[in-house]
């Protein structure tokens, strides 16, 4: 067993986070350091057969996708996978509500990042009327039991709620409307959340009252500042995991063997991708 990594927040970065806007250079330097630690977590998960589940929930445009992207950026997709489920199919609607999420849980040596999760029922489904009152109440009763079962079985469960102010959410929505590369991030459901701000707030408060339990607590990430949110969330996740550095086998690049006379076919015999003209 190697050294455990608990204190992952560098003092200089913590002071920068408290002082005001986090400068890009400081943000990128600290993000890379934290991502390096995430790679160590990945190798620990794989070596120890750990199962790690991280749930990302929060307001629309609260920055969940950006954080998930940075968490997974340098990880092996065979070990760490992102689960972002579409609306349930007709068959799935006839199942026990948690069933399709159970199918996506990790096996030994895997990390699963839920980009929204079973908490859809306590949020959008409840507020928009996609489930009835009995289904909603049943979820609030069953969810703590479901999560307790996961934890008792050895799964490491971490739940993060990303909180954004109404003014910043509106600003981000407007930015997406004007950017053709990001407009796909907006849906009629997202825009509907503007007019139902208080309904979503009440739903979140009720959800926390029922599911913020000692064995599976909620951690709230203030996300008006995206850089801060990314750094804070990743640093906190690392601080909650008892990981250690796994000794990797020594690797050396072998010498290239001498040629045996092989010759490549002529370039003209293959269909090649042409150079794309780039404006100067």
Secondary structure, 3 states (H helix, E strand, C coil): CCCECCCCCCHHHHHHHHHCCCCHHHHHHHHHHHHHHHHHHHHHHHHHCCEEEEEEEECCCCCHHHHHHHHHCCCCCCCEEEECCCCCCHHHHCCCCCHHHHCCCCCCCEEEEEECCHHHCCCHHHHHCCCCHHHHHHHHHHHHHHHHHHHHCCCEEEEEEEECCHHHHHHHHHHHHHCCCCHHHCCHHHHHHHHCHHHHHHHHHHHHHHHCECCECEEEEECCCHHHHHHHHHHHHHHCCCCECCCCCCCCCCCCCCCCCCCCCCHHHCCCCCCCCCCC
